[in-house]
């Protein structure tokens, strides 16, 4: 029987609409705000395409360290010349997607689930994924007095950041792979899934109202600081231990009207990742310094060091893993097969990488590369 792709798309959108926007709710360490890059503009620098500014969004957490460091060290402003980099810091994916759609930001660092959601809900018209940023940084942390093995997770209360968010989908998929049953909507079943904002997850863990959590950094390391034990690092479940945790997205309208500005931001991102990987200790300190500026509070050293060690920074968007994550959501019953064709446009990123003598990256059949 032939598959009605249009009907599938309509059902997929309806399924998404019934959920909160898929989001990396790893946030809670930053706040919505508008900031201008304080990096000095080089003498004689010119505006790109005569554009006064470009508005860049990111979350205040370590999986967005490319944006944190690129801001703090001035890598983006250097590439933008006299076009001013302005920043908005978000606590969750839904607000960033709304800001992108409204034109309040032009480019953003964001997780895979809100990117999938934003693209699907707009019928593929609002955004494009234009680059990668980070892999990893997600762990299952448990109370070692209650859970001593993976089998012990059955019957326990495990927190995820939000219904249908990236970590929620990953945990539900892992639960299904164990042969256990959980109703995705209610979170009830062989394991009780407790959707908890990462801002309060450490307190809930400390109080004993949850037995563990499948969460991103730095929340995972905050739980460890409260006596938790890492039972599983999600990276061990993926080929080559790599999976997308942060992408770069752009408004399609802005991409069409200002490709040179987008290219400059991507060049700044590539330069930032290169510097991060060459100078991990300095980069870690730079990211934490920007976190302090954005949120008013830096991470303590034990949390910072533990969290940083589990994140890999990469220009590759790891496109094949985005598709796998979408299929995990389908398997969990959280969405109908989404149409992700053309969600990527890696043309400008690959241009930057070629010019830098680096290997190009693939869209895995999901767009231009």
N, C-alpha and C positions, 0 to 999 in steps of 0.2 A: 504494500500500500504506500503510495508516495507521501512524503513528509511535507506538510504545509508549513513552510518556514515563516510565513507571515503570521500564521496563527500561533506558532511557537514564540515568536517575538512578542506578540500581544500578551500571551500568558506569562512570559518572562517578566515583562514590564509590570504586569499586575502583581506578580509575586513579589517583586522588589517593592512596589508601592505599599504592600501590606506590612513591610518591615521598616524599622528605622533605617536610614541610609547606612549602607555598609561602611564601616569606618574603622580605622586604626585608633581606637580610643585610648591609645597609649599616652594620651595626652594628660592634661591636668598639671603639667609642669610649666606650662606657659599660659598666656592669656591673650585674647583678641586685642590687638593694638596696632597702631600705625607707627612705623619707625623709618627714618631716613638713614641711609648709609653715611656714616661719619668719615669714611675713608676719603682722603684728599683726592680731588680731581687733578690730574697732571696738567701742568702749564701748557696751554695751547691745545688741549684736548677739545674735540668737537662732538656735538651731539650726533648720534647715529640716526640717520634719516630725519634729522631735525626734531626728534622726539625728546620732550623735556624729561620724562621719567618712565620707568618700568616698575610695575608693582608686583612684588614677589611674596608668595606665602609659604609658610612652613609650620611644622609643629614644634613645640618646645620640648623635644626629647632627643635622646642620643641616636636613634635610628634616622634622624634628620640632620646628622652632624655635617654632611656636605654643605647644607644651607647655613647651619650655625657657623661653621668655620669660614665658609666663603664670605659671609657677612662680616664676621669679626676681623678677619685678616684683609678684607678689602679686595678679594680676588674678582668678585663680580664687578665692582666699581671700576677696577683697572681696565677690564675689557669693554666696559660701557662708555668709557671716555667721559664726556660732559653730560651724557644722559644719566640722570640720577637714579640710583637703585633705592626704591622705597620698600619697606618690609611690613608685613602683617603676620603676627604670630597667632596660631589657632590652637584650640584645645581638642578639636575633633574634625573628622572628615566632612560631615554634612555642612558645617558652616563654611569650610574652605571651598567646597563645590558650589555652594550658593554664591560665595564671593566671586568665584571664577565666572559663573553664569551671569552675574549682574555687572561684571566689569570692574568690581572693586579690586580684584587682582588680575594679573595677566598670565602669570606663570606660577606654578606651585609644586612643592614637594609633598607627596601624599602616598598613602598605602594603596595596595592593589584593589581591595574591595571597594572603596569609594570611587576609584577610577573606573572600575567595571560598572558600578551602579550609575555613575554620572553619564557614562557613554551610552549605556543601555536605555536609561530613562529618556534621553534626548534623541533616541533613534540614530545615534552616531553623529550628531551634529554639533555638539557643544565643545568637546575637548579631544585632544590627541595626547597619547603618551609619547614623549619625545626623547626620553633617556632614562637610564637607571641611576641609582644612587647607593643603595645598601642591600645587603643580604644578611639573613640570620637575626640573632638577637631576640629569640622567642624561646621560653622555657616553661616546663611544667615543674613548679616548685610546690613542695608539700610539707605538711607537719610530720616530721620523722617519727613522732611518737604514735601517730595514727596510721601512717602509710609507710611501709618498709619496702614494698615492691610494687611493680606496675599492676600486678593482680589485685593488690589491696585498694586500688582506686575505685573498684566496683563497690557501690553502696555508699560512697563518700560524697561530700559537697565540694565541688570544684568551681571556682570562679573563672569567668571569661569577661572581657571588657564590655561587650554589648551584643545583643541578639543579632546574629548575621554578620558580625564584624569578622575581620580576617582571622583573628585568633579563635573566635567562637566556631567558625567553620572548620578550622584545622583540628580543634579538639573533638568536635562532633564526628569528623571523619576518622580520627584515631579511635574513638569509642566504637564506631561501627566496625573497624578493622579488628577489634578485640572480640567481636561477636555479641556485644552488648546492645541493648535497645534504649534509646532516649527519644522522647518526643521533642523535636527541635523547637517548636514554638513555646511550650511550657517549661522545657528543661527537665522534665520529670522522667524517671526511668531507672535503669540499672545504676546510673550515676545521676546525681542531681546537679544540673548546671545552673549556677547562680550568676546572673549577669550583674556585674558590679563595676562601677566606674573606677578606673585605676587610681584615682585620687584617694579613694577610701579603701581600696583592697588591702593595703598593709594593715590598717586598723582593724578591718574585719578578720584578717588572718590572726592578728595578735589577740583579738577577743575570742577566737575560737568559733566564730560563726561560719567559717569556711574551713575546709581541711587542706585546701591547696588552690592553686590557680595556674591557668595556662595563659601566660601574659608576656608582653614584650618588655624590653629594657627601656628605662631603668627600673620598672616595677618589679621585675623578677629579682634583681639584686637587692631591692628594698626588702623583699620577703626573706631573702637569705639573711639579711642583717637582723631580721626579727626572729631568727632561729630556724628558718625554713631550709630545706634541702632540695637541690636540683635533682629531680628524678629522671627527667628526660629533656634533652636539648632538641628542639624541633629540627634542627639542621641534619641530625642523624637519620631523619626519615626521607631525605631528598637525595637524588643523584648528585654526587660530588659535594654533598653537604651545602648546596646552594639553593636558595629560593628567594624570590623578590619580597622585600619588606617595605621598600620605599622607591617610588617612581618620580619622574618629573613630568608634569602635565602642562599643557598650554591651551588657552582659548583658541579655537580654530579661527575665529575672526582676527585675533591678534597675530597668529601665525601667518595668516594670509597677508595682512597689512604691513607687518613689521618683521619679516624674516631675518633681517640683519641684526636686529636687536635680540631676537631669539637665539641666533647663532652666537652672539656675544655672551649671553648668559650661559649657553652650553659650553662655550670655551672656558668661561670662568669655573663651571662645574668640573670639567675635565682637569683643569689646573689645580683646583682644590683637592680633588681626589688623589691626584698625583702627589701633592704635598702632604696630605694626610697619611698616605701609605709610606712615604719616605721619612716622615717625622711623627711617628705615632704618639710619642709622649707629649711633644709640643702641641700636636693636634688635639689630643685629649684635653689638655689644659685650655686651649683656645675655645673648644666647644663648651666646656664648663663655664668659662668666663662669659660667653654669650648667653648661656642659660641663666646666669646670675643677672645679667642685664635685662633679659626678657621677662624673667619670673620673679626677680628679687631675691632668689636663693640658689646658690650653687649646690651641687651634689656633694655629699661627704666622700672622702677619698676611697673608703672601702666599697661603697656603692659604685662610684665612678669607675674604679679599676676593674671590678668584676663585670660590669655592664659592657665596658668598652671592648674587652677581650673577646666577646662573642659576636661582634658585628664586623662584617667585611664591607668595605667601601669599593664600589665598582661602577663603571660607566655603563656596563651591560645591563639592560633591563630584565634579562633572564626571562624572555617572553614566553618560552615554553612552560615555565612554572606558573605564570599568570593564568594560562589556559587551564592548567591542572587545578589551580585553586578555584577557578570558576566551576569546574566539573565536580569538585568536592562539595560546593554549595548545592549543585544539582542533586548529588547523591544524598545530601542531608535533607533534601526536600525544601530548601530555602529559596530556590529559584528554578525556573524552567530554563532549559538550554539557551543561554544568551548568544546573540550573534555578535561576535567580537572581531569579525573581519574588518580590517582597516582601522583598528583602534590605535595602532602604532604609526608614527611617521618618524623614522630614524634617519631621514635623508641628511638633515643638518648635523646631527651628532656624528654620523659617519664621515661627513666632510671635515669636521673638526678633528676627528681621530686620524684620518688619513694625513691631514696636514701636520699632525703631531708625530707621525711615524708609528702610530699604534694600530692594532688590529681593529677592523670594523666589527660591528655587532649585528645580530640577526633579529628580525621581527617574528621569526618562527611561523611565517605564513599568515601573520595577522596584520599586515600593512606594508608600507614602504620602508625599505632599508637600503 
